[in-house]
Every structure is written in C-alpha cells, then in structure tokens.
Amino acid sequence: MAVKQQFSSFQEMLEGSEKPMLVDFYATWCGPCQLMSGILQQVKGQLQDQVQIVKIDTDKYPNVASQYQVHALPTMVLFKDGQIVDRIEGALSADKLVARLQPNL
C-alpha cells in the first residue's frame, strides 16, 4: 500500500529510507493520478519489501515538486540512497512499472 506521507523534511525522509523509495507526485484533481493509486497497490503487492512507495500531494508540497522539477502529473521518481535513479512521467500499467523499477532495486 502506498503511504500518503507528511513530513518535516523530505530530504530526511529520503536519507532515512533503508530501501529504494518510489515517490508518486500526484494531485487530488488529477484523473490519471487517481488511476495510479490502484496500480501502485498492485506494484507493492508484487515487489513487497523491495521498495517503499510514498505519495506526495503536489498541492500540499509545491516546493518539493518544484525542487524535483515535477511539471506533469503523475510523475514518479525512484530514489536509491537518497539519489534519483529513475523518473517516470505519466501512467503505466503495473507490469510495465514493475519491469521499469526492478533493475534499480
């Protein structure tokens, strides 16, 4: 299950993660973003503990979205050891997303 994350420091959250973190930048008004919620649940089911999935509402955290140059929604950014290792813009099926993520896990 993806977690709707609230935090004091996004960088602290990244650095505190012991496993790769997929950050789903979304907005509540974004139709494709809503579609990705179910897909991310499927991805989490397939990958289990290999990845942490976090959802960040760009309306609540515009500075974080700006910092990572999120201009289209949904945008998913995979972080490993606090560094960006992949960036995905737009909706993907669960199978395609898993295939895209696995080389970096």
Secondary structure, DSSP 8 states (H G I E B T S, - for coil): --EE---S-HHHHHHT-SS-EEEEEE-TT-HHHHHHHHHHHHHHHHHGGG-EEEEEETTT-HHHHHHTT--SSSEEEEEETTEEEEEEES---HHHHHHHHGGG-
